[in-house]
Amino acid sequence: MPNPKAPNEVDVTVGRNVRRIRNMLGMSQEMLAMKLGLTFQQVQKYEKGTNRISASKLVAMSHALDCSIGQFFTDVEASTTTVPVPNVSSAALKLAGQFDKIASPSQRDAVFKLVASLARHDATHSALAEE
């Protein structure tokens, strides 16, 4: 029977990824804690997987570390009943948040067409550059 006090494997992996991203940025636990309004001890517990990170804290951490939420779940084994989390850049998340604020359906459609056109343009030029 599993130990109910033992950290969950997913929590440990997410915590390890938080630590990896924080270290890549050269940020201390104290600095991350300050940005989140926590103690560095709480950040330690999150990074060890001892304490689970709530959804709202994951969002706050993604902002503090300037990364996507999906990056926290790198190496987490997804079951067949879950939807895979795409690796979305923080810029894409910011764009999506602003896009949702556009009230006019015609303006939303125009922005969508513009972004799709730019993406096709870049893809075409990338393909030509490789030839």
Secondary structure, 3 states (H helix, E strand, C coil): CCCCCCCCHHHHHHHHHHHHHHHHCCCCHHHHHHHHCCCHHHHHHHHHCCCCCCHHHHHHHHHHCCCCHHHHHCCCCCCCCCCCCCCCCHHHHHHHHHHCCCCCHHHHHHHHHHHHHHHHHHHHHHHHHHC
